[in-house]
Each structure stands twice: as C-alpha cells, then as structure tokens.
C-alpha cells in the first residue's frame, strides 16, 4: 500500500522531476563549457604564443550548431513549464469544484486508475525527452546558461569568441605585414633571385619587381621569307601576343609580298595575295598593333638579285648578296619596292604605321666593284642609307626610318657626325647572345649617344643559336631578353629621347639561300616566355600574376611550391619542361610533335653511330672489303626497319599537323630537311648489310690494300714486299664487288 502511494506521488510529480533533472544536466554542461573555454584560451597570450586560427575554429566553434539547438529546446521547456504550472493550478481548482463526494476519485478504487494527461504535459514531456536525448548524443557541445536568459548568454559567448578570433587574425596579419616591411629592397631581390635559380631562369643584376620599367614598345618580328605561315594561323597568334604585352609587329616580307608591275617577279609563287594580306593587317589594327614593314635595301637582297632581270645591279657579278649603290638603276629599283610596300600599308584603314625599316645589315660585298672602289666603305654606306631615307622622308613625312646598326659599329665618330646620319635614321641595335657588351662595348655606346637622339634594341626568341636547329633553347633566349632589359635601363638615359622599344626577332632562315631553322610554331613557347618578361620588365615568379598563364590551358595545378617543384622549369640544354609539354596553346600540337621528332632523330643517330662507326662488323672497312660475320650483321640491323617505319609515320603526322599552318611547299621542305636524310642513312645501312651477307666464302688474310689509299697517296709502295698474282686477283674481285655495291 505504501509503495503504491509513493508510485502515485511520483507519477503526479513527474513533470517537476523531469524539469529538475533537465536543469541539473544543463547546469553541469554549462559548467563544463565554461571550464573548457577558459582552458582553450589562457590568459596572457601574446604575439609569440598566438593560437592557430584553425584550432580556434575547430575547438571553439565546432558545436555552435548543437549549442543553438539545445538552447532552443531548453527555452521551449522553460516556456512549457511556466504554462504548465498555470494550467495545473487552474485544473486543480476546476477539479475541486467539480468533484462529487461519491465519485471514484475519492474512493479507494481511484488509486488504481491511470491519471489522464493534459496536452501541455505531453508536450513538456516530449520536449524534455528530446532535450535529454540530444544532450546524451552530443555531450561535448558547449552548453551555456541555467537561467531563463539563454539567448543573452549565448550571444555573449559567441561575441567573445568572435572577438578572440578577430584578434588572433589581426595579430597574424600584422605580424606578416611587419615582417614584409622589415625586409629591405635588397632582401626582397635576394628572395626573388633565389626563386629564379630554382626555376632555372637566368638571374641578371638589377632586374626584378623593384627594377626599371619595361620598354615603351614591344614588337614581335615575323620573318616570312621562304616559309610563310598561313595568315589564318597568324591571326590566331595575334590575341596571344596582345595578352602578353606586345604593342606591334615588325614584318619582314622579302619575296612573300605581292609585288606588282615591272617588279612583280620579285614575289614568290606562293606569296600572299593582296586581299588576304590586307585582311590580316586590318586584324592587326583591330588589336591596336603598330605595324613596321621591313624591306631590305642594301645587303641580304638575294631574293631580288638572284633573278636574271635584276642581276646587273649586283655589287659583284658572282654574288647576289648586296646591291651596287653607285648605279642609278639601283636606287630606282629600291624606290619602287618601298613605294609598293608603304602605300599598301597606308591604305589599310586605322592601321598604325609610324616607321619603315630599310634593313642595311651584313652588307658583305661592299665597295668592290669598279665604281664603288673610288669611295671608302663608310662613305658608300652613309650616302646610300641617307639617299634611301631622304626618299622616304620626302614622300611620307609622317614616317621615320630605321636601319640595323651592325654596319655602323666599325665607323668612327667623325664619319657618323659628318654625314649627319642621326638626322635621317634611328638605329636598331641587335645582339642575340647573352654578353651584349661584347658586341656593343661602352665606347660604341658613347658614339651612338652622341650621334643619334634615340635608338631601338633587338633581341631574339628563335633563330639565333644554330642555322638548322629544330627547337629553340628557351633559357638562352630568355636570358638574352632579360639582359637587354638591364642594358636599356642603363644606356637609355644617355640618349636624349631614350630607347624607343625592343623588338623580339624570330628568324626562319639565316638568309635567302639557307635551309629552315626553327619554324614559328616551335618558337611560340620561347616567344611567350620572353614577351611576357619584357612586357613586365622582369620575370614574375608568381604563377597567379604572370601573364604567361593567361594564354595557357593546363589540366594540372601550376603552383607546386609546396611540393618543392617550380611551376616553370627551364634547365640548361634541355628542350623539355612540363608546362609547354602538357598545356594547350596556339601551335602546341606541332611543338609537342617537334619534341617527339627531336627525340626520335637523336635516338636514331645514336643507333647508327653504335652499329656503324663504333661497330667492328659493319664499319666502313668491313663494307669496303665486304668482309664481316653474318650473325653479327643480322644482330646489327634488327632495329633498322622499325626505325624506318617509325620515321615514315612521323612524316605523315607532320603533314597532318602542318597543313593548318604552312603550305605544301614548306611542309615538303621540312620533311626533306628533317626526316628524309635520316631515313636515307637507315636505308644505306640496310643496303650495306645485304652486301655483307652475300658472300658464303671469305678470303684468307691479309686482305688486299684498298686502292683508294694509293689514289690519295696515303701510303707508298713497298718494293721489298711484292704483290703476288693471288693478291692482285683478290684485289680485283674486291674492287668488282665494291663497284657493284656502289651501283646498287
């Protein structure tokens, strides 16, 4: 009976007990959160023991969501408690007034009936159960508050934690700024140079983020002679150059310009037509490019003087390299060329054209004809240049004239001042190697600054380190351009009007008769690296700030500083780097193809050197005497057919890739120059093997002496050692086999 009464009492007071239990739990959790907060943020932390921002986020804010949920539940419980107390009080009054003395509520049976729950009690019990369940699941949540002001307490804690976080971040930011400010300019330069060395980029003193400004004009040279890229391809290249900071183009047409009239034969059979060329120039104008045509007017005139109708104007009859300046027809001919080129460009609407380049470099045969011998070389050169420049300035007063500077380097100051050449032309000083002062020493700079009020500089992005190279060395060209930045900064102030700009030359042939060197698509990576550098005044080591990455589409993360690998790696004597071998850009397919072809050709050359020159069974001696081991010959020719087949496949790929860039004549010339000679060497290797495999019996030693040694007097007859009839027969038999091999 006693237990039953206790049970009924507990059941009637269950709401109060649950609320009491919830309050105790909440009070305990608040106490734990308070102690945990003090433990995580000790008093007296300073700059040297600032807690990490990430740890603050993880330790102090990871339970904010749970905190908000629990406080919301607790607030509902308290509100329900208040409402329940009111309802219970009212219910008791109603029950007292409505209860009958004989009702079951006052009888002994009443203690065995389950009391009816009011709706509010049910809600309070459910909320309390949910709160306790959530507390049990997330015991580590930073629960706060035991009073009725949970929201106010929560906001206070959140504000305090946010102030702590802001304070920590401010301290960290201030510390970084203080460290950056404490670094001197020299220390920043040292860090910059260290990063350059890590990337394999040449370090030049004074060139860096705090260095001089970039040149005002940055022109890209397009060498079109003999291998003209399709204008559609050049159009794709224009926005790339614009993004990288180019301001104009120096276009050297030579025989690719569509000459007309009595000099129409100057144009090559695959020269550009006038409509397509005008459309290209209009596209240049659209991008805001200045265009500077280059027309050779003294040396390098092979494209004109090689022809029979113009051969009479040669300086020497046997050399079409330079024109004779003493003949009147020479000047008329030059004026006709310049008139057609200049007028054609001036007709293009909105095209910026302020200069004309008349060449005049490397005049190899000057002052050698009968008429020219009457004058000194310096006088001949000055008079011719001034005559041509006077013609241009008199007819097109808005144009300025530029010449290459190399023919001026050997002249004295008095010669140049006396001729007043500085009033007619601006020199373009060109050096394509790293040691610029080796070719332009300080004394020459002194002469130039005293004669010319301004000057241009010319570097190279391809066509300067080998007459028949396939791929330009990017590092060498980049160093040449960076060193020019330093020279311009140092010598520019000595000219009264400073330097006008820098031209990045990209030669496609060394002259009209030379074979191809690096083609334009293979030089695009070098162009992009050098152009982005000279446009900014230094190479930016930050991948996010370097304009080079604006024209590349890469599938991998470029910034690899955390792993220790630079995003651009330019190592000496290496054509490979991950950036240009994997990313996508204009001309990337042919550049990557050229890398594969270069590797294959190098591999084949090593193979031929091993099986022929270094071999003891297929050397020239074995072939001349038709004397070798068949087993060894088979071993030394196993890979030869495979290499031939692979090179034939590379030839087909070249045609497919080059079709969008060059015409069929340039494609054929590239294949004949780069692939065909190696295939020929492999085929000769197979032919030698077939010759060596023909004999089934071989002569006794000693083998007969090769007749070529006697013919060239490399050995003398030894009269003490007679030649037997057998030796003569063997020699004749060997000679017959050798002749048969040569005919084959």
Secondary structure, DSSP 4 states (H G I P E B T S, - for coil): -HHHHHHHHHHHTHHHHHHHHHHHHHHHHHHHHHHHHHHHS-TT--STTPPPHHHHHHHHHTTHHHHHHHHHHHHHHHHHHHHHHHHHHHHHHHHHHH--TTSGGGSGGGGGSPPPPPHHHHHHHHHHHHHHHHHHH-TTS----SSS-HHHHHHHHHHHHHHHHHHHHHHHHHHHHHHHHHS-HHHHHHHHHHHHHHHTPPP-TT-STTSPPPPSEEEEEEE-TTSPPPHHHHHHHHHHHHHTT--EEEEE-GGGS---GGGGGGS-TTPPPHHHHHHHHHHHHHTT-EEEEE---SS--HHHHTSGGGGGGEEETTEEEEE-TTSHHHHHHHHHHHHHHHHHHHTSTT-B--EEE-------S-S-STTGGGS-HHHHHHHHHHHHHHHHHHH-TT-EEEEESGGGTTS-HHHHHHHTGGGTEEEEEE--SS-HHHHS-HHHHHHHHHH-S-EEEEEEEESSS-TT-SS--HHHHHHHHHHHHHHHHHHGGGSTT-EEEEEEEE-S-SSTTS---S-HHHHHHHHHHHHHHHHHTS----TTT-GGGGS-B-SS-S--TTTT--SS---TT----HHHHHSB-TTHHHHHHHHHHHHHHHHHHHHHIIIIIS-SSSSHHHHHHT---HHHHHHTTTTHHHHHHHHHHHHHHHHHHHTTTS-HHHHHHHHIIIIIHHHHHHHHHHHHHHHHTT-SS-PPSSPPPPHHHHHTTSS---TTSPPPHHHHHHHHHHHHHHHHHHH-
